[in-house]
Amino acid sequence: MRFDVITLFPEMFAPFLVSGVTRRAYAGGQVDVRLWNPRDHAEGNYRRVDDRPFGGGPGMVMMAEPLERCLNAIRADRALAAPEGASVPVVLFSPIGQALNHAGVAGWSAGPGAILLCGRYEGIDQRFIDAHVDVQLSLGDFVLSGGEIPAMALIDAVARLQPGVLNDEGSHQLDSFNPALDGLLDCPHYTRPEEWAGRAVPAPLLSGHHAQIERWRRDQRLALTARHRPDLIEAARAQGLLSRADEAVVSRLGDLL
């Protein structure tokens, strides 16, 4: 898959693409990330990409024309590689966008990629958005200085789902929100030493009894989810994913945490 990122700050992506376990996806070509600076498609000596907003107000607004030229260059480049590649969606990271979640990431991870538009300043000329943006996504109810961090978040989440990227092929199956965990939060994890600062590893994890360990982990997932994300408990219940034992755990939440 290929992600083309429209950004005024392509240098922000340099360490991101060569660090951590997901670098395997980029180095191996499973996730092809290409960076495009709209300044390279702006006119004039100053390569201007922003201007003051009509109607007044603080800040500057990214102009439609340089962005459209940049987008056309991306589509032409993608068409050279594969004719169908030019038709991928344009994604804008925006406060009005749909919240990005595991299901969304899983969908993107199985697709051909996208063109990611990283806004800056007060925003982007609405006419460009109306003409070219297909999807708007948000990381949550807060505002960042630009779309670069959300773009990295999406790419990273997609990259780690690609085959062979993680050390353990099934590792992501035990992530929070994964359908393999019925959409629940993951349980706590422990490692050596068995006792640290007067705190011991929970006994079931040291028992060597597989069924007992799995029951403990399931109970912890249920308890943590019920306390911190009760909406996920309700979603699992609505899908018939909670057993009688699970429901008993939820009702005994006060005794489990």
C-alpha positions in Angstrom: 0.0 0.0 0.0 1.1 3.6 -0.5 0.5 6.7 1.5 1.2 10.1 -0.1 1.5 12.8 2.6 0.9 16.4 1.7 2.8 18.4 4.3 4.6 21.7 4.8 7.0 19.9 7.1 8.3 16.7 5.5 11.3 16.7 7.7 9.1 15.7 10.6 8.7 12.3 9.1 12.4 11.4 8.6 13.0 9.9 12.1 9.5 8.4 12.2 10.1 6.3 9.1 13.4 4.8 10.4 12.6 4.2 14.1 10.9 1.4 16.0 9.5 -1.9 14.9 7.3 -0.4 12.2 10.4 0.7 10.2 10.3 -2.9 8.8 7.1 -2.1 7.0 8.6 1.0 5.4 12.0 -0.5 4.6 10.4 -3.6 3.2 8.0 -1.7 1.0 4.8 -3.1 2.6 3.9 0.5 3.4 5.3 3.0 0.9 5.3 6.5 2.3 6.0 9.5 0.0 6.1 13.1 1.1 5.0 16.0 -0.9 5.5 19.7 0.0 2.9 22.0 -1.5 5.5 24.8 -1.5 7.1 22.9 -4.4 3.9 23.6 -6.4 3.4 27.2 -5.4 4.1 30.1 -7.7 6.2 33.3 -7.2 9.6 33.9 -5.6 8.3 33.2 -2.1 6.5 30.0 -3.0 3.5 31.2 -1.0 1.0 28.6 0.2 -1.1 30.7 2.6 -2.9 34.0 2.8 -5.2 36.0 5.1 -8.8 34.9 5.5 -11.6 36.8 3.9 -13.7 38.4 6.5 -10.7 39.1 8.8 -9.6 37.2 11.8 -6.4 35.8 13.2 -4.0 33.5 11.4 -3.6 32.4 7.9 -5.4 29.9 5.6 -3.8 27.4 3.2 -4.5 28.3 -0.4 -6.4 26.0 -2.7 -4.2 26.4 -5.8 -0.9 25.1 -4.5 -2.7 22.2 -2.9 -4.5 21.3 -6.1 -1.3 21.4 -8.1 0.3 19.1 -5.5 -2.6 16.8 -5.5 -2.6 16.6 -9.3 1.2 15.7 -9.2 0.5 12.9 -6.8 -2.3 11.5 -8.8 -0.1 11.6 -12.0 2.7 9.9 -10.1 0.4 7.2 -8.8 -1.1 6.6 -12.2 2.4 5.9 -13.6 2.9 3.2 -11.1 -0.6 1.7 -11.4 -3.6 3.3 -13.2 -5.9 2.3 -10.4 -3.6 3.9 -7.9 -4.7 7.4 -8.8 -8.2 6.9 -7.4 -7.4 6.5 -3.7 -9.2 8.7 -1.3 -7.9 12.1 0.0 -7.9 12.2 3.8 -8.0 15.4 5.8 -7.3 15.3 9.5 -9.8 17.7 11.0 -11.8 18.3 14.3 -15.0 17.5 12.4 -13.7 14.2 11.2 -14.8 10.7 12.3 -12.9 9.5 15.3 -10.2 7.0 14.2 -10.6 3.6 15.9 -9.4 0.0 15.6 -12.0 -0.9 13.1 -11.1 2.0 10.9 -7.4 1.2 11.1 -8.1 -2.4 10.2 -9.9 -1.2 7.1 -7.1 1.1 6.0 -4.6 -1.7 6.6 -6.3 -3.9 4.1 -6.6 -1.2 1.4 -4.4 0.4 -1.2 -3.5 3.4 0.9 -4.5 7.1 0.6 -3.4 10.6 0.1 -3.1 12.3 3.5 -3.5 16.0 3.7 -1.9 17.7 6.7 -3.4 21.1 7.4 -1.7 24.0 9.1 -2.4 27.5 10.3 -6.1 28.3 10.7 -7.1 25.7 8.2 -7.5 25.0 4.5 -9.6 27.0 1.9 -13.0 25.3 2.2 -13.3 25.2 -1.6 -10.4 22.8 -1.9 -11.9 20.6 0.8 -15.3 20.6 -1.0 -13.7 19.7 -4.3 -11.2 17.1 -3.3 -11.4 15.7 0.2 -13.2 12.4 0.5 -12.7 11.5 4.2 -12.1 13.5 7.3 -10.6 11.8 10.4 -9.9 13.0 14.0 -7.8 11.6 16.8 -10.1 13.2 19.4 -11.6 16.3 20.8 -8.5 18.5 20.9 -6.6 20.6 18.4 -3.0 20.0 17.2 -0.7 22.4 15.4 -1.0 20.4 12.2 -2.0 17.1 10.6 1.4 15.6 10.7 1.0 13.8 14.0 -2.4 12.3 13.1 -0.9 11.2 9.7 1.9 9.5 11.6 -0.6 7.9 14.0 -2.6 6.4 11.1 0.4 5.2 9.2 2.0 3.6 12.3 -1.3 1.9 13.3 -1.6 0.5 9.7 2.0 -0.5 9.5 2.0 -2.6 12.6 -0.8 -4.7 11.2 1.1 -5.7 8.2 2.4 -9.4 8.1 5.9 -9.8 9.5 6.2 -6.3 11.0 5.8 -7.3 14.6 8.2 -9.9 16.2 5.2 -12.1 17.1 2.8 -12.5 14.2 -0.2 -12.8 16.5 0.9 -10.0 18.8 -1.6 -7.4 17.5 -4.4 -9.9 18.0 -4.1 -9.2 21.8 -4.2 -5.4 21.4 -6.9 -3.4 23.1 -10.0 -3.0 20.9 -9.2 -6.0 18.8 -12.1 -8.3 17.8 -10.0 -11.2 19.1 -10.5 -9.7 22.6 -14.2 -9.0 21.9 -13.3 -5.3 21.6 -12.2 -5.0 25.2 -9.2 -3.3 26.7 -6.1 -5.4 27.2 -5.1 -6.8 30.6 -2.1 -5.7 32.7 1.3 -7.3 32.0 4.2 -8.3 34.3 7.8 -9.5 33.9 10.8 -10.2 36.2 11.4 -9.9 39.0 8.5 -11.7 40.6 8.4 -9.1 43.4 9.3 -5.4 43.0 9.0 -2.6 45.5 6.9 -4.9 47.7 4.5 -5.7 44.8 4.2 -9.3 43.7 3.2 -10.6 40.3 -0.4 -11.9 40.5 -0.4 -15.6 41.6 -2.4 -16.9 38.6 0.3 -15.8 36.2 2.9 -17.9 38.1 0.7 -21.0 38.3 1.6 -22.5 34.9 -2.1 -23.4 34.6 -3.1 -22.2 31.2 -6.9 -22.1 31.8 -6.4 -20.3 35.1 -4.1 -17.7 33.4 -6.5 -17.1 30.6 -9.4 -16.7 33.0 -7.4 -14.2 35.1 -6.6 -12.2 31.9 -10.2 -12.2 30.8 -11.4 -11.1 34.2 -8.9 -8.2 34.2 -9.9 -7.1 30.7 -13.5 -7.1 31.7 -12.8 -5.2 34.9 -10.6 -2.6 33.3 -13.0 -2.1 30.4 -16.0 -1.8 32.7 -14.3 0.9 34.8 -12.6 2.9 32.1 -14.6 2.3 28.9 -18.1 1.0 29.9 -19.3 1.8 26.4 -17.1 -1.1 25.1 -18.7 -3.4 27.7 -22.2 -2.4 26.4 -21.0 -3.0 22.8 -19.8 -6.5 23.6 -23.0 -7.2 25.5 -25.1 -6.1 22.6 -23.2 -8.5 20.3 -23.7 -11.4 22.7 -20.0 -11.7 23.4 -20.2 -11.8 27.3 -20.8 -15.1 29.0 -22.4 -15.6 32.3 -19.0 -15.8 33.9 -18.1 -12.5 32.2 -21.3 -10.8 33.5 -20.5 -12.0 37.0 -17.0 -10.4 36.8 -18.5 -7.1 35.7 -20.9 -7.1 38.6 -18.1 -7.8 41.0 -16.0 -4.9 39.7 -15.4 -3.5 43.1 -13.8 -6.7 44.3 -11.5 -7.1 41.3 -9.7 -3.8 41.2 
